[in-house]
Structure formats: C-alpha cells, structure tokens
Amino acid sequence: MHFLRGGFAAPFFCPHFLNLGYNDDIMEHSASETAALVERLRSFSLLDGGLPYYRGNASSAEPTLLAALALSVSGAPAERAKPLLAWAQKLQNPDGSVGVDPGHRDQGVWLTALGAIVLHHFGLAENAKRALDFLLSLRSVTAPKDPRLRQDDTLTGWPWVPGTFGWVEPTAWSLIALSLSGLSGHPRAEEGVRFLVDRQIPSGGWNYGNPALDGKELLFFWDTTGLALVALHGHGDPTRVGASLELIEKNQGKIESLSGLSWAVLCLKGYGRDAGRARVKLLNVMGSLREEEFHAGNFALGLIALSGKKVFIP
C-alpha cells in the first residue's frame, strides 16, 4: 500500500504502523469499548477540522495531532482523519515549524516535533521534511560546566521556547521525531541522547529539567519518565536507563494520571516489559472520566497506548 503525495490511503493504517504492533499481545479491552472511546474523542471535533484541549475551547495543535494518530491506530475509517491532517498542514509555518494554534503560530514551536511524527506516519514527506529541518535548527541555550551542578549544561537539547535552556519533554519529542525519520545517527540526535541520559535522576526517573537542585535529587514524574524512556529506546546501552524502567514496571499500579498511565504502557511495551496492570487501569480511567476532566490530548494518547502499536518507536 502506498500514499499518493498529499493524499491518503485505504485501509486507514499507514505503512509505518503495519507489522509493528505487538503481535502476541492480547488486548484487554473489547472492540466495542475501543469504539466508544474513539467516538468520545471524535465528539470534540470542531467545524474547522481540529480538536481543542477542552470542550468549548478553540482547536489546538497538540490534541489535533495526537487525535490523528489515535484514530489511525484504532482502526477508524480514513476520512475521519482527513480534517485533522488538513488542519495541521494549514497550521505549519513557511519555516516548517508548528505552533500552538492559528492565533499563536509562532508560540509553542516545540510542537513541531509532534507534527513531524504525525506527518511522517501519514506519508506527508514534504511537510515532514520541513518540520525536521526546523527541528534541526532549533537549539537550546547552553552554559559552561558548573562543578556545583550534577548536570552538564554544555549539552544541547531542545527548548520549550527558542532562546532558552533545554528541557526533558521537548528534547524527548524531538529525538523521537528524528529516530522515526531515520535520523537517529544525526549529531543532534546523538547529543539529544546524551542530554536525556545526563538529566536522568540517579535513583531513576526524570523531572521536567534538572535531576537535582542544591545537591538533592528532585522528584520524578511518571509522564516525563515514560516519555524519556520511549525516546531513548534503541539508543545505546539499555542499562543506562535500567533504574528508570524498573521504577515504572514495579510501580505501574500506583500511577493515577491518564498521561502517566499512557506513557507507562507505551514505554513498558516498547521495552518488552509487562504493562498489564497499567493498561487495565488506563482503560478504567478513560472509561470513567467526567466531562470536566476530559483533556482531548491526553485521551488521544491513551488510545494510542491501548492500541499496542509502536507509534513512537522505529
């Protein structure tokens, strides 16, 4: 099956998803449950083709892009993703970047990484290349080594905002985008790996930025830890992340947030670990969300995690 330039293929799954699922994985939720979750996500679709974070808000890039991936891996008909992709393509700036929304096109350009992932998976090669070119040009601010700090601030990662220091999440998303596009050996990707390993908390896990402050380890977060582990998959010695992987696997039943559970499932399955408890809990959380709790971006990520497809791992 092939994509035409600027077009879409049928059936809905694009080539990058085929034969990349966990073939021996028995899904813990029925087709009817999945369909109900998909329809709830689709109910947030707006007339402009995008999705908002919360009902009543305007369309935003993150929930729209994640929803396109979620629909694809959930087996929805092809035409249901077309408005989402068209909205995302219109949002892309001439320099290849993707901002928060049409009213803030130059803000939140870290989202270009997620845009590159989606454009890659749907075979939109020209758009994906422009997004990747922008990512490769986006660099975090660095600083000389400080012996008082555990981290190496000479390493370049990716920032939330251009002209600022690097953070775990935008660096992880950018590394995933480069890896999926066959650029895992690019110098920026290799330095991104070193950046993430450097920011790992010694006892396991990742905070949003620094691993420690004033000589004391900072708290780790489930979502940043799962995201960083997915980004580092296949990059060098896996023992470097062993403590973080064990942390999630042993404590998956304690995770409460939808985002944390989603990334726990994605990283554990990606590394061939048991994610059973996290997946059952994720399904229960998604099925019981009240309307005021519904965050379309996190919900779409949950659908991606439940699908069992290796969306973020080459």
CORMOVEN-V434415 format. One record per run of one state. SS is the DSSP state (@ for helix, = for strand, . for the rest). FROM is the first residue (numbers start at 1). TO is the last residue. If there is no record, write none. Layout:
SS_FROM_TO ; SS_FROM_TO
This chain:
._1_20 ; =_21_21 ; ._22_30 ; @_31_42 ; ._43_44 ; =_45_45 ; ._46_50 ; =_51_51 ; ._52_59 ; =_60_60 ; @_61_73 ; ._74_78 ; @_79_91 ; ._92_108 ; @_109_121 ; ._122_124 ; @_125_137 ; ._138_140 ; =_141_141 ; ._142_158 ; =_159_159 ; ._160_164 ; =_165_166 ; ._167_167 ; @_168_180 ; ._181_186 ; @_187_198 ; ._199_211 ; =_212_213 ; ._214_215 ; =_216_217 ; ._218_221 ; @_222_232 ; ._233_237 ; @_238_254 ; ._255_257 ; @_258_270 ; ._271_275 ; @_276_287 ; ._288_290 ; @_291_293 ; ._294_295 ; @_296_307 ; ._308_308 ; =_309_309 ; ._310_314
